Each structure stands twice: as C-alpha cells, then as structure tokens.
C-alpha cells in the first residue's frame, strides 16, 4: 500500500481524535478504516500537530519535509565541521546524492529518518562516551521507520567498540575491565530502544494494532537484491552518462582512490581525532545498516527494493565518511595533488547535482502521482467530489480516493468466490454505494468492470482514467 496514504491518513485520524487509523480497509470489513499495522507511529504523530492546527495533510507533509531537510543539513554540516571540513560542504554533498535530494520532496518517512540518521551519526562521533544520547536518537529513528533498527544496532556496536577498544585509556586497561565496559556501554546504547519498543508494542496491543514483525522465512531474493543494490550504489559513485561497465569501472576506481589517499593519513592520526572517529562511526553504521536490510530482504520481505529509498542512509553515512577520510589527506597533499583532487571532486559533485536536479524536476512534473492532474482533474475525482459525496466506496485504489477527496474506502478483493460475491452484492445493495476504478491500482484486484457486470451494476462514469458503477442506473 502507498506509504504516503498511511502516514497522512493516520495523521489526519490522530488530529481528529480517532487514533492511528488509515483510510482504507478490506472489502468485507465493517469499517472503512483500519489500524495502522505496517508502519511505526513516528511520522503520523509528527504530522498530526500541523494538521490539528489547521493545515491540510499535504501541507503538513511539506512542512515536515522542510524541517527535516534543514535538520539534515545542520547535523551533517556539524559532523564534517568537527572533522575539519567546511560545514557548507555538507549541503553540496547532499545535493550531489540523488537518493538524498529526491527524498526531501516526498510525503514519506525518509526526510525525518535521514535527519535522525545524521543526528545519530553526529552524536556517535562527537560523544562516543555518551551512549544514551545517540541511543535515544536511534530510538527516534526506529519510531519513524523500522529500518531504524539498524541504527539501534549501530549505536550499541559503536558504544561497545569505543568503550572496549577505542577509548584513550583502553591500551592501559585490563582485558576483563574493557570487556565489562564494552558490555555496559552497549546495553546503555540499546536501552532507550528496548524501553521505547516495549511501550509501543504494549500500546499497539491494547489498541488492536498488529505491530508484530513477520516470522523469519527464507525468501530466496537476496541475490537479486544485492545486484540491484550494487547498481544503485554504482549510479551514485559514478553519476555520469556512461554504459554500466564503464560506470562500474569508474565507481571501483573512485572507491580505491579514496581509500589509497585517506588510509595512510588516517593511520597517523591519534585515536581521538575527530575525522578518524567520524570515519569509524560511519563504517559501523554502514555495516550494521547493510546487514539489517540484507537480513530483512533474505528472511522477511521479499519485495524490498534496494533502491535510493532503502539505501539512502548508507549513501549519507558513506558520503560523510568519504569527507572525513579525505580531510587528513587533503592537509598533507602537495599543491598539484590538491588541484587534481579538487577538479575530480568538482566533476563528481556537478554530475551528481545535475542528476539530483533532473530527478526532482521529474517528480514535480509528475506532481508525485496522486497530486497530479491525471488523478485530481479526472472525471472519477469530479464525480467523487460531486454526486459521489456521502457514498460508501469500494475501489481499486484507496490511496487515489484519499488524495482526491480525503475520504476512506474499501479495497476490492483480488478474486471473488460465489459466497463472497453474494456478500459483496448484499453490502452494496444495503446502502448508497459505488465501485470506483482507477486505471492504475496499487494492488491487484478483481476486474471492476467484470465484477460490476456480475453484480448487475450500472456504469455512471466511463473514462480513460477509470470508471464508476452504481447499484441503480442514473436517470
């Protein structure tokens, strides 16, 4: 189901005092809304405040996007400034990462999640001895997006690694003491998430929400996902108009060059050096996030795409790590090497920014699907806002109904049996109802025109964008 419908619909319900409920249900449900089951509550709760103050749902989403983008730039700028690079470079870097830039103009969970990822990483690098601080930031990320569980793992791993190995007094401390300190720090980093998750699951159980994760099972899709993820990363490492073999070669060359330049300089830095610490913290976060999403792809959700949305936090951490790695190398490089490095960096930044701007322009041209004219200005939407007001709806796309009218609806079944057909016919005949079809539904359903004929319904609207069928023929 579209994430944006669930976030904005649940936020609207919270603002109206109805709790975390989304504006859709199964075809045979008594209510046309359902409990928020597939997503954590963070984004709806963040959006509910502006909606309660009078903003409509899309405006609240734009406000959250703007605030999240600002927080992301500030946190990323502070992280690289600590490492010795100019803070403004964060804005340029984020603009060059297409997956980060496009996320900021969507009504999804990515904008606040990326901001919280940057905040968690900043706190990990700046205050490694304060596990409760970055553990709390990781909890906030997990309440916004379930992938935030990777940040909880990263916070615990980083706290244990720093306390047991990277602390300045670690070489002079007994192994047993270091082990105890590592365990204590890891537990403290994970404590906010343990408490927060327990409270959320308890509240969800009391209110009938299904917040329990899927039981593990082998999906058999990890290999294809890794290939897709590799291509996504390659497109960001080599944002140029070349064939994929050339892109792979350019991406591999860029990664090797950064490592060759940065590693010798970093090795000469002391353990507490900010650039070294940011690099190591970023590496821990990237490793934990990659492991987390790979496990999810392999054992829970086979349809997780390893695209810009999923890999955005890795791109963010990797970009900050590259800056942190190159800062020491830049300070030790000769003038010719600096000029060559600056030229290569400017070329990459310009190519990435060009791709980002093109992707954002395409999103605005399409008006992000449901807010575009093919939905808002369609004859189906006109009917829903006119003669269809107050009618109970069964549809191929509840998200389209919600974004064009703000109303809930029931999703048509994916297939229909004889008994189901009778039940649906009785439900339609018992109240003012309509079957609403859109050209592109987001889930497969039974063909609405065939179902309408089987139930003896009459067409009220037949257009390229979709159609409407009623129990009684309009006169």
VMD Tcl script that draws the C-alpha trace (Angstrom):
set ca {
  {0.00 0.00 0.00}
  {1.29 3.54 -0.60}
  {3.25 4.66 2.43}
  {2.14 8.26 2.00}
  {-1.55 7.38 2.28}
  {-0.92 5.53 5.53}
  {1.19 8.34 7.03}
  {-1.07 11.21 6.04}
  {-4.28 9.29 6.63}
  {-3.22 8.15 10.10}
  {-2.05 11.69 10.93}
  {-5.44 13.07 9.89}
  {-7.17 10.48 12.06}
  {-4.95 11.30 15.06}
  {-5.62 15.02 14.65}
  {-9.36 14.29 14.59}
  {-9.10 12.19 17.75}
  {-9.68 8.81 16.09}
  {-6.27 7.30 16.79}
  {-3.78 5.67 14.44}
  {-6.11 4.55 11.65}
  {-5.53 4.56 7.89}
  {-8.25 5.47 5.34}
  {-8.72 2.03 3.83}
  {-9.95 -1.43 4.76}
  {-10.55 -4.82 3.21}
  {-13.69 -5.23 1.14}
  {-15.57 -7.19 3.80}
  {-14.61 -5.09 6.85}
  {-17.40 -3.43 8.77}
  {-15.43 -0.17 8.96}
  {-13.84 1.62 6.02}
  {-10.74 2.47 8.10}
  {-8.18 0.12 9.63}
  {-5.49 0.24 12.29}
  {-2.00 1.37 11.25}
  {-0.31 -2.03 11.04}
  {2.60 -1.80 8.59}
  {4.43 1.29 9.81}
  {5.67 2.73 13.10}
  {3.83 5.73 14.56}
  {6.53 8.40 14.31}
  {5.60 10.11 11.04}
  {1.82 10.23 11.66}
  {2.44 11.72 15.10}
  {4.80 14.34 13.67}
  {2.25 15.28 11.00}
  {-0.73 15.31 13.37}
  {0.35 18.55 15.07}
  {0.25 20.82 12.00}
  {-2.97 19.14 10.83}
  {-4.60 19.77 14.23}
  {-3.59 23.44 13.89}
  {-5.41 23.75 10.57}
  {-3.00 22.60 7.85}
  {-4.20 20.06 5.32}
  {-2.30 16.78 5.10}
  {-0.12 17.61 2.04}
  {0.83 20.98 3.58}
  {1.79 19.25 6.84}
  {3.96 16.84 4.84}
  {5.69 19.75 3.08}
  {6.35 21.40 6.45}
  {7.85 18.19 7.83}
  {9.99 17.79 4.70}
  {11.34 21.33 5.04}
  {12.11 20.94 8.75}
  {13.74 17.56 8.16}
  {15.90 18.86 5.31}
  {17.10 21.73 7.49}
  {17.90 19.37 10.36}
  {19.71 17.01 7.98}
  {21.94 19.77 6.60}
  {22.70 21.13 10.09}
  {23.58 17.71 11.53}
  {25.66 16.68 8.53}
  {27.40 20.06 8.48}
  {28.23 19.80 12.17}
  {29.64 16.30 11.68}
  {32.03 17.27 8.90}
  {32.92 20.55 10.61}
  {34.05 18.51 13.62}
  {36.22 16.52 11.23}
  {37.87 19.69 9.93}
  {35.97 20.29 6.67}
  {33.86 23.40 5.90}
  {30.30 22.94 7.17}
  {28.82 24.27 3.88}
  {30.31 21.27 2.10}
  {27.53 19.15 3.63}
  {24.91 20.97 1.58}
  {26.88 20.43 -1.64}
  {27.48 16.77 -0.81}
  {23.82 16.09 -0.06}
  {22.74 17.82 -3.25}
  {25.06 15.57 -5.24}
  {23.49 12.41 -3.77}
  {20.33 11.90 -5.82}
  {18.79 9.47 -3.35}
  {19.11 12.02 -0.53}
  {17.87 15.00 -2.53}
  {14.77 13.38 -4.02}
  {13.74 12.02 -0.62}
  {13.26 15.58 0.63}
  {10.30 16.27 -1.68}
  {8.18 13.20 -0.88}
  {5.39 12.65 1.63}
  {7.20 9.65 3.06}
  {9.24 8.71 6.12}
  {12.64 9.28 4.51}
  {13.06 13.01 5.28}
  {12.82 12.70 9.09}
  {14.58 9.33 9.02}
  {17.60 10.72 7.16}
  {17.74 13.69 9.54}
  {17.70 11.34 12.53}
  {20.36 9.18 10.87}
  {22.63 12.22 10.54}
  {21.91 13.21 14.14}
  {22.69 9.70 15.41}
  {25.96 9.66 13.48}
  {26.89 13.14 14.73}
  {26.32 12.11 18.35}
  {28.21 8.85 17.86}
  {31.25 10.68 16.52}
  {31.09 13.70 18.83}
  {30.15 11.99 22.09}
  {31.13 8.30 21.85}
  {31.29 8.13 25.65}
  {27.56 9.12 25.87}
  {25.71 6.02 24.61}
  {22.34 7.13 25.99}
  {22.43 10.21 23.76}
  {22.90 8.51 20.44}
  {20.87 5.52 21.62}
  {17.92 7.87 22.11}
  {18.42 9.34 18.63}
  {18.46 5.80 17.23}
  {15.21 5.06 19.07}
  {13.60 8.11 17.43}
  {14.73 6.82 14.03}
  {13.25 3.38 14.76}
  {9.92 5.00 15.67}
  {9.91 6.76 12.28}
  {10.95 3.79 10.13}
  {11.51 0.13 11.02}
  {14.88 0.28 9.27}
  {15.87 2.42 12.23}
  {16.53 -0.86 14.00}
  {19.84 -0.80 12.12}
  {20.72 2.47 13.85}
  {19.97 0.87 17.21}
  {22.38 -1.94 16.33}
  {24.97 0.61 15.19}
  {24.62 2.62 18.40}
  {25.15 -0.48 20.54}
  {28.07 -1.72 18.45}
  {29.76 1.68 18.43}
  {29.32 2.16 22.18}
  {30.83 -1.26 22.89}
  {33.66 -0.75 20.39}
  {34.60 2.64 21.77}
  {34.44 1.61 25.43}
  {36.33 -1.62 24.88}
  {38.85 -0.76 22.18}
  {38.93 2.87 21.03}
  {38.89 4.75 24.35}
  {42.15 6.57 25.06}
  {42.85 4.50 28.16}
  {41.95 1.18 26.52}
  {45.59 0.07 25.91}
  {46.32 0.53 29.62}
  {43.19 -1.25 30.85}
  {42.89 -4.93 31.71}
  {41.01 -7.06 29.12}
  {38.33 -8.08 31.64}
  {37.67 -4.46 32.53}
  {37.49 -3.49 28.86}
  {35.00 -6.28 28.21}
  {32.78 -5.22 31.10}
  {32.91 -1.60 29.95}
  {32.02 -2.62 26.40}
  {29.01 -4.66 27.54}
  {27.80 -1.87 29.82}
  {28.12 0.76 27.09}
  {26.37 -1.42 24.51}
  {23.47 -2.08 26.88}
  {23.13 1.62 27.69}
  {23.02 2.49 23.97}
  {20.29 -0.07 23.35}
  {18.30 0.71 26.50}
  {16.21 3.58 25.03}
  {15.18 1.40 22.11}
  {14.28 -1.53 24.36}
  {12.09 0.67 26.56}
  {10.58 2.58 23.64}
  {9.82 -0.55 21.62}
  {8.24 -2.25 24.64}
  {5.98 0.75 25.24}
  {5.00 0.91 21.56}
  {4.20 -2.81 21.33}
  {2.23 -2.67 24.57}
  {0.22 0.32 23.39}
  {-0.33 -1.27 19.98}
  {-1.59 -4.50 21.56}
  {-4.04 -2.62 23.77}
  {-5.43 -0.73 20.79}
  {-5.68 -3.67 18.43}
  {-2.76 -2.76 16.20}
  {-0.69 -5.54 14.67}
  {2.84 -4.25 15.29}
  {4.44 -7.71 15.43}
  {7.04 -8.43 12.75}
  {6.75 -11.27 10.28}
  {8.23 -14.61 11.38}
  {11.55 -15.28 9.60}
  {11.44 -17.36 6.42}
  {13.85 -17.70 3.52}
  {12.64 -15.57 0.61}
  {15.27 -16.52 -1.97}
  {15.56 -12.94 -3.25}
  {18.75 -11.76 -1.56}
  {20.98 -12.36 -4.60}
  {18.81 -10.24 -6.91}
  {18.60 -7.59 -4.21}
  {22.37 -7.38 -3.86}
  {22.72 -6.91 -7.62}
  {20.12 -4.15 -7.55}
  {21.82 -2.52 -4.56}
  {25.19 -2.66 -6.30}
  {23.77 -0.91 -9.34}
  {22.16 1.75 -7.15}
  {25.45 2.47 -5.40}
  {27.30 2.49 -8.71}
  {24.94 5.12 -10.10}
  {25.85 7.37 -7.17}
  {29.58 6.70 -7.24}
  {29.72 7.32 -10.99}
  {26.86 9.78 -11.79}
  {27.84 10.15 -15.43}
  {26.19 9.18 -18.68}
  {28.23 6.07 -19.41}
  {27.33 2.46 -20.02}
  {27.14 0.26 -16.95}
  {30.53 -1.47 -17.49}
  {32.24 1.94 -17.62}
  {30.26 3.09 -14.62}
  {31.34 0.04 -12.64}
  {34.97 0.70 -13.55}
  {34.68 4.38 -12.61}
  {32.95 3.58 -9.31}
  {35.56 0.98 -8.37}
  {38.35 3.37 -9.30}
  {36.85 6.17 -7.21}
  {36.50 3.91 -4.16}
  {40.07 2.62 -4.47}
  {41.45 6.14 -4.97}
  {39.69 7.50 -1.86}
  {40.95 4.57 0.22}
  {44.52 4.90 -1.12}
  {44.62 8.61 -0.37}
  {42.92 8.52 3.01}
  {44.21 5.42 4.76}
  {47.88 6.45 5.20}
  {46.90 9.88 6.53}
  {44.30 8.46 8.90}
  {46.68 5.91 10.36}
  {48.93 8.72 11.51}
  {46.07 10.43 13.37}
  {45.57 9.77 17.11}
  {42.68 7.57 18.26}
  {40.60 10.55 19.41}
  {40.98 12.53 16.18}
  {37.50 13.78 15.07}
  {37.99 12.83 11.41}
  {39.13 9.35 12.33}
  {36.23 8.97 14.75}
  {33.63 10.09 12.19}
  {35.07 7.66 9.65}
  {34.94 4.73 12.07}
  {31.44 5.61 13.30}
  {30.23 5.88 9.70}
  {31.74 2.50 8.92}
  {29.95 0.90 11.86}
  {26.64 2.44 10.79}
  {27.05 1.37 7.15}
  {27.96 -2.17 8.20}
  {25.01 -2.51 10.59}
  {22.56 -0.99 8.13}
  {23.72 -3.21 5.27}
  {23.42 -6.30 7.49}
  {19.97 -5.25 8.70}
  {18.44 -4.67 5.27}
  {20.10 -7.78 3.83}
  {18.55 -9.86 6.62}
  {15.16 -8.23 6.02}
  {15.40 -8.99 2.29}
  {16.51 -12.57 2.88}
  {14.17 -13.57 5.70}
  {11.14 -11.25 5.96}
  {10.06 -9.12 2.98}
  {10.97 -10.45 -0.46}
  {9.76 -7.29 -2.24}
  {12.12 -4.84 -0.52}
  {13.78 -2.91 -3.38}
  {17.43 -1.98 -2.83}
  {16.85 1.42 -4.41}
  {17.54 5.02 -3.41}
  {14.92 4.93 -0.67}
  {16.28 1.88 1.12}
  {19.95 2.70 0.63}
  {19.65 6.41 1.44}
  {21.09 6.12 4.98}
  {24.07 4.17 3.63}
  {24.67 6.83 0.98}
  {24.51 9.53 3.65}
  {26.94 7.78 6.01}
  {29.28 6.82 3.17}
  {29.36 10.39 1.89}
  {30.22 11.77 5.32}
  {32.82 9.04 5.76}
  {34.46 9.98 2.45}
  {34.71 13.61 3.56}
  {36.15 12.56 6.92}
  {38.65 10.27 5.21}
  {39.85 12.89 2.75}
  {40.27 15.74 5.24}
  {43.60 14.43 6.62}
  {44.81 13.50 3.14}
  {43.98 16.99 1.86}
  {46.04 18.60 4.59}
  {49.10 16.51 3.70}
  {48.79 16.63 -0.09}
  {51.05 18.62 -2.40}
  {49.62 21.57 -4.39}
  {49.42 19.59 -7.68}
  {47.64 16.75 -5.89}
  {45.22 19.22 -4.33}
  {44.41 20.75 -7.70}
  {43.81 17.33 -9.25}
  {41.69 16.24 -6.30}
  {39.65 19.44 -6.37}
  {38.98 19.02 -10.10}
  {37.85 15.40 -9.64}
  {35.64 16.32 -6.68}
  {34.04 19.22 -8.54}
  {33.34 16.99 -11.53}
  {31.67 14.37 -9.34}
  {29.68 16.96 -7.39}
  {28.49 18.67 -10.57}
  {27.44 15.38 -12.21}
  {25.62 14.24 -9.07}
  {23.88 17.59 -8.61}
  {22.75 17.52 -12.25}
  {21.17 14.11 -11.73}
  {19.52 15.26 -8.50}
  {18.01 18.36 -10.08}
  {16.72 16.32 -13.03}
  {15.15 13.76 -10.71}
  {13.45 16.42 -8.57}
  {12.17 18.21 -11.68}
  {10.68 14.93 -12.93}
  {8.91 14.43 -9.60}
  {7.40 17.90 -9.74}
  {6.38 17.47 -13.37}
  {4.53 14.31 -12.40}
  {3.17 16.03 -9.27}
  {4.18 12.91 -7.32}
  {1.45 10.65 -8.71}
  {-1.74 11.20 -6.69}
  {-1.40 15.00 -6.57}
  {-1.12 15.22 -10.35}
  {-3.86 16.19 -12.81}
  {-4.46 12.63 -14.01}
  {-5.99 12.00 -10.58}
  {-7.14 15.37 -9.23}
  {-8.67 16.54 -12.54}
  {-10.09 13.19 -13.66}
  {-13.83 12.61 -14.24}
  {-13.75 10.00 -11.48}
  {-12.45 12.56 -8.97}
  {-15.06 15.09 -10.15}
  {-17.81 12.54 -9.55}
  {-16.45 11.68 -6.09}
  {-16.39 15.35 -5.12}
  {-19.87 15.92 -6.55}
  {-22.60 13.26 -6.89}
  {-20.47 10.72 -5.03}
  {-20.31 12.63 -1.75}
  {-21.59 10.52 1.14}
  {-21.46 7.28 -0.87}
  {-19.73 4.20 0.57}
  {-16.89 3.24 -1.77}
  {-15.24 0.01 -2.91}
  {-12.23 0.75 -5.11}
  {-9.12 -0.50 -6.86}
  {-7.05 2.27 -5.23}
  {-7.96 3.67 -1.78}
  {-4.96 6.00 -1.92}
  {-6.37 7.74 -5.00}
  {-9.71 8.18 -3.22}
  {-7.97 9.62 -0.15}
  {-5.75 12.09 -2.00}
  {-8.53 13.33 -4.28}
  {-11.27 13.59 -1.64}
  {-9.80 12.93 1.82}
  {-12.24 10.04 2.28}
  {-11.69 6.41 3.30}
  {-12.70 3.46 1.13}
  {-12.54 -0.33 0.96}
  {-10.21 -2.21 -1.35}
  {-11.85 -4.57 -3.82}
  {-10.87 -8.24 -3.39}
  {-8.16 -9.75 -5.56}
  {-10.54 -12.56 -6.51}
  {-14.15 -13.32 -5.79}
  {-15.87 -16.59 -4.90}
  {-19.57 -17.33 -5.14}
  {-20.17 -16.72 -1.43}
  {-18.07 -13.57 -1.49}
  {-19.99 -12.31 -4.49}
  {-23.27 -12.67 -2.61}
  {-21.82 -10.94 0.45}
  {-20.49 -8.06 -1.64}
  {-23.77 -7.74 -3.54}
  {-25.68 -7.58 -0.24}
  {-23.29 -4.95 1.16}
  {-23.61 -2.81 -1.96}
  {-27.41 -3.08 -2.01}
  {-27.79 -2.21 1.69}
  {-26.61 1.43 1.44}
  {-25.68 4.14 -1.10}
  {-22.54 2.65 -2.62}
  {-20.31 2.70 -5.67}
  {-17.45 0.74 -7.18}
  {-14.67 3.14 -8.20}
  {-11.90 2.03 -10.54}
  {-8.68 3.85 -11.41}
  {-6.54 3.00 -14.37}
  {-3.52 2.13 -12.24}
  {-4.37 0.46 -8.95}
  {-1.61 -0.11 -6.42}
  {-2.62 -3.69 -5.64}
  {-4.08 -6.35 -7.95}
  {-7.85 -6.65 -7.61}
  {-10.66 -8.37 -9.43}
  {-11.50 -6.58 -12.69}
  {-14.02 -3.92 -11.59}
  {-15.97 -3.88 -14.86}
  {-16.39 -7.66 -14.79}
  {-17.41 -7.53 -11.14}
  {-19.89 -4.76 -11.89}
  {-21.48 -6.79 -14.67}
  {-21.67 -9.86 -12.43}
  {-23.41 -7.83 -9.73}
  {-25.73 -6.07 -12.18}
  {-24.32 -2.59 -11.57}
  {-24.72 0.29 -13.97}
  {-21.86 2.50 -15.23}
  {-22.04 6.13 -14.10}
  {-18.57 7.18 -15.34}
  {-16.52 5.54 -18.07}
  {-13.29 7.35 -18.85}
  {-9.65 6.67 -19.62}
  {-8.71 7.46 -16.02}
  {-11.17 4.90 -14.63}
  {-14.84 4.33 -14.01}
  {-17.69 4.36 -11.51}
  {-20.50 1.79 -11.20}
  {-23.69 2.20 -9.16}
  {-26.35 -0.23 -7.89}
  {-29.01 1.78 -9.74}
  {-28.64 3.31 -13.17}
  {-28.57 7.12 -13.13}
  {-31.56 8.70 -14.83}
}
mol new
graphics top color blue
foreach p $ca { graphics top sphere $p radius 0.5 }
foreach p [lrange $ca 0 end-1] q [lrange $ca 1 end] { graphics top cylinder $p $q radius 0.2 }
display resetview
